[in-house]
Amino acid sequence: MPLALYSASKSAATMLTVQYAKSQPGIKFNALEPGTTATDMTAAFGVGRSVVESARTVVRLATLGPDGPTGTFTDELGELDW
């Protein structure tokens, strides 16, 4: 499945996350990689985990405390290099 455009837009969104985190230190900005999620886009290929499984990282980042990270790119295992 060719993903060049998706990958480019995801990289741009991650870069914006870092820039927003730097410019707005009072707000937490974090990008995430939810993994391949079973959606209309992936159903034809029979891949992806449930929305509930993918949402765990979203919920974790959305409920960070005041000392939580900002400006990160994260998946379910932790911070990723990009």
C-alpha positions as CSV (number, residue, x, y, z in Angstrom):
1,M,0.0,0.0,0.0
2,P,1.8,3.2,-1.1
3,L,1.8,5.7,1.7
4,A,4.2,8.5,0.5
5,L,1.7,11.3,0.8
6,Y,0.4,10.0,4.1
7,S,3.9,9.7,5.5
8,A,4.8,13.3,4.3
9,S,1.7,14.8,5.9
10,K,2.4,12.8,9.1
11,S,5.9,14.2,9.2
12,A,4.6,17.7,8.7
13,A,2.1,17.3,11.5
14,T,4.8,16.0,13.8
15,M,7.1,19.0,13.0
16,L,4.2,21.3,13.8
17,T,3.7,19.6,17.1
18,V,7.3,20.3,18.1
19,Q,7.0,24.0,17.0
20,Y,3.7,24.5,18.8
21,A,5.2,22.9,22.0
22,K,8.2,25.4,21.8
23,S,6.0,28.4,21.2
24,Q,3.3,27.6,23.8
25,P,5.0,26.2,26.9
26,G,1.8,26.3,28.9
27,I,0.1,23.8,26.6
28,K,1.0,20.2,26.0
29,F,1.5,19.3,22.3
30,N,2.3,15.7,21.4
31,A,2.0,13.7,18.2
32,L,1.3,10.0,18.2
33,E,1.6,6.9,16.1
34,P,-1.5,4.9,16.9
35,G,-0.4,2.0,14.8
36,T,-2.3,0.4,12.0
37,T,-6.0,0.7,13.0
38,A,-8.8,-1.3,11.4
39,T,-10.5,1.5,9.5
40,D,-12.2,1.8,6.1
41,M,-8.7,2.6,4.7
42,T,-7.1,-0.7,5.9
43,A,-10.1,-3.1,5.9
44,A,-9.5,-4.2,2.3
45,F,-6.0,-5.4,3.4
46,G,-7.3,-7.2,6.5
47,V,-4.9,-5.4,8.8
48,G,-5.1,-3.3,11.9
49,R,-6.0,-3.5,15.5
50,S,-9.2,-2.3,17.0
51,V,-10.0,1.3,17.5
52,V,-10.1,0.7,21.3
53,E,-6.5,-0.6,21.2
54,S,-5.3,2.3,19.1
55,A,-7.1,4.9,21.3
56,R,-5.2,3.9,24.4
57,T,-2.2,6.1,23.5
58,V,-4.6,8.9,22.6
59,V,-6.2,8.8,26.0
60,R,-2.9,8.6,27.8
61,L,-1.6,11.7,26.0
62,A,-4.9,13.6,26.5
63,T,-4.8,13.0,30.2
64,L,-1.2,13.9,30.9
65,G,-0.5,15.6,34.2
66,P,1.3,19.0,34.4
67,D,4.7,17.3,34.5
68,G,4.0,15.2,31.4
69,P,6.0,15.5,28.2
70,T,5.4,17.9,25.4
71,G,6.8,18.1,21.9
72,T,7.1,14.3,21.6
73,F,6.2,11.7,18.9
74,T,4.9,8.7,20.8
75,D,3.4,5.2,20.2
76,E,2.1,2.7,22.7
77,L,5.6,1.8,23.8
78,G,6.8,5.3,24.5
79,E,8.6,8.2,22.7
80,L,9.8,7.6,19.1
81,D,12.7,9.2,17.2
82,W,11.7,10.8,14.0
